[in-house]
Amino acid sequence: MMERLVVDLTDPAGQRSALQFLGRCVNAWAAPLPDGTPQALPGFERFIYERLIPATFRVLSLPEFNTKDGQVMMVRGLSTPIIATPMLITRKVSYEIASFYQTVAKARGQETFDFFVSAFLPSQGWPQEIALDFVTKLRDLDNKMFKKYFTDIVRAAHGGS
């Protein structure tokens, strides 16, 4: 269910909440304990790499995820309707996805970097040097700077704007 919310562009608030919830799940079930022993849900890391990260990338490639669309959208689920441009929604969703990647990287460490560089990003057609740059920024930048970097990548992939 949460995975479906992640890719549902018609519900940006639900999408952001699902990404935040899944980040908490990563911390609870995939990060080793301080003494190095695994968390309580063995195999959850496979779910992260096989389902969740691919789902977040699917969001970025959906035709509806258009950073140049000038239409106005309503953000539902709030007591007072707020009008937001798709660019604002795109940025917020991009920020949540970036935060999710950082959460996974902090929880799983080198395994995450290896997954992105060796398996996932090449399967998405990313050139090796760009994949290495992405992983380096994921590892080295603070949350705010990585969100900006990631949002810039998303915007560039959609032709600017």
C-alpha angles and dihedrals in degrees: 000000000000090000089056091051090054091062097039105106091180090071109046094168091052090045092054092045091050091051091049091048092048090050089055089049090053090053093046100041109022107036115089117243118256090265090055098253116136121259124255099271111065113198095027089113089062089053089052093052099036100041117008103047092044089049092054091050090049088059090057092053098046112117089230089060091085118158092190098053109118097195121118119241131195117234105220129207096052124112090230115040113242121200113221131176117238087245090061091047091046091051093049093048090046089052092051092049091049090050090049091054090050091049091052091046093051092046098044103025121189092006089068094049091049091049093053096044101038104032121007108039094043088051087055091054097256114153113242095247093053091046090051091048091050092051092045091052091044089054100039109032124083119242096267095048094044091051090053092046092048094047089051090053091050092048092048091049089055093051103270126286 
